[in-house]
Amino acid sequence: MVNRYPRWWSLYIVAKSFFYVAGIISLVFYGVIYTAAALTNDYSTYSEYVIGFGCWTLLFAPFILNYSIAKKRKQKIQSVLSEIRATGHFNPTKDSEGWLFWKNTYIGFDYRKAS
């Protein structure tokens, strides 16, 4: 059987799963605790604000980064599609097109020209 992934891929999957389970839960927990402590305490320190809002930043930054990368790739794919459609060899209808936004995947069938 052919191995499709490199050896380090399994370690990456384990680390990613650990982050999803332990990292997200702990960032939400500490974010809520430190933000509440910083906003409700009259004698809150600068470090409480930094830790509280730092947890929220670390929690949302990867999702915002992935969204912006996916949006840029979608624009690139759309520009390539518009160039291909300008040739007249490929012009699918809206019903025969599909987008997977997070995977940056486009699939389209042109039934009139069989392509």
C-alpha positions as CSV (number, residue, x, y, z in Angstrom):
1,M,0.0,0.0,0.0
2,V,1.3,3.5,-0.9
3,N,1.7,5.9,2.0
4,R,0.0,9.1,1.0
5,Y,1.2,11.2,3.9
6,P,4.7,11.8,5.3
7,R,5.6,10.4,8.7
8,W,5.3,13.7,10.5
9,W,1.6,14.0,9.4
10,S,0.4,11.7,12.2
11,L,2.2,13.9,14.8
12,Y,0.5,17.0,13.3
13,I,-2.9,15.4,13.5
14,V,-2.3,14.5,17.2
15,A,-1.1,18.0,18.0
16,K,-4.1,19.5,16.1
17,S,-6.6,17.3,17.9
18,F,-5.0,18.1,21.3
19,F,-5.2,21.9,20.5
20,Y,-8.9,21.5,19.5
21,V,-9.7,19.7,22.7
22,A,-7.5,21.2,25.3
23,G,-6.4,24.5,23.7
24,I,-9.8,25.8,22.8
25,I,-11.4,24.8,26.1
26,S,-8.6,26.4,28.1
27,L,-8.5,29.6,26.0
28,V,-12.2,30.1,26.5
29,F,-12.0,29.3,30.2
30,Y,-9.1,31.6,30.9
31,G,-10.4,34.3,28.5
32,V,-13.7,34.4,30.5
33,I,-12.1,34.4,33.9
34,Y,-9.4,37.0,33.2
35,T,-11.7,39.3,31.2
36,A,-14.4,39.2,33.9
37,A,-11.7,39.8,36.6
38,A,-10.3,42.7,34.6
39,L,-13.6,44.4,33.9
40,T,-15.3,43.9,37.3
41,N,-12.4,44.5,39.7
42,D,-11.6,48.1,40.6
43,Y,-8.0,47.3,41.3
44,S,-7.3,45.2,38.2
45,T,-3.8,45.1,36.8
46,Y,-2.5,45.5,33.3
47,S,-1.6,41.8,33.1
48,E,-5.2,40.7,33.6
49,Y,-6.2,42.7,30.6
50,V,-3.3,41.3,28.5
51,I,-4.0,37.7,29.5
52,G,-7.8,38.0,29.1
53,F,-7.8,39.7,25.7
54,G,-4.7,37.7,24.6
55,C,-6.7,34.5,25.1
56,W,-9.5,35.8,22.9
57,T,-7.0,36.9,20.3
58,L,-5.3,33.5,20.3
59,L,-8.7,31.8,20.0
60,F,-10.1,33.8,17.0
61,A,-6.9,34.7,15.1
62,P,-6.5,31.3,13.4
63,F,-10.1,31.3,12.2
64,I,-9.8,34.9,10.8
65,L,-6.5,34.0,9.1
66,N,-8.0,30.9,7.5
67,Y,-11.0,32.9,6.3
68,S,-8.9,35.6,4.7
69,I,-6.6,33.0,3.0
70,A,-9.7,31.1,1.7
71,K,-11.2,34.4,0.4
72,K,-8.0,35.3,-1.5
73,R,-7.8,31.9,-3.0
74,K,-11.5,32.1,-4.1
75,Q,-10.8,35.4,-5.8
76,K,-7.8,33.7,-7.7
77,I,-10.0,30.8,-8.7
78,Q,-12.7,33.1,-9.9
79,S,-10.2,35.1,-12.0
80,V,-8.9,31.9,-13.6
81,L,-12.5,30.8,-14.3
82,S,-13.4,34.2,-15.9
83,E,-10.3,33.8,-18.2
84,I,-11.4,30.3,-19.2
85,R,-15.0,31.4,-19.7
86,A,-13.8,34.2,-22.0
87,T,-12.4,31.6,-24.4
88,G,-16.0,30.2,-24.9
89,H,-14.9,26.6,-24.4
90,F,-16.3,26.3,-20.9
91,N,-19.5,28.0,-19.8
92,P,-21.4,26.0,-17.1
93,T,-24.8,27.0,-15.8
94,K,-25.3,28.0,-12.2
95,D,-27.0,24.7,-11.4
96,S,-23.9,22.7,-12.6
97,E,-21.4,24.6,-10.4
98,G,-20.3,24.0,-6.9
99,W,-18.0,25.6,-4.3
100,L,-16.4,24.2,-1.2
101,F,-15.3,27.5,0.4
102,W,-13.0,26.1,3.2
103,K,-11.3,23.7,0.9
104,N,-11.0,26.3,-1.9
105,T,-12.5,23.8,-4.4
106,Y,-14.5,24.5,-7.4
107,I,-16.3,22.0,-9.6
108,G,-18.3,22.8,-12.7
109,F,-19.8,20.9,-15.6
110,D,-20.6,22.3,-19.0
111,Y,-23.2,19.9,-20.3
112,R,-23.7,21.8,-23.6
113,K,-20.0,21.4,-24.6
114,A,-19.4,18.2,-22.7
115,S,-16.5,19.6,-20.7
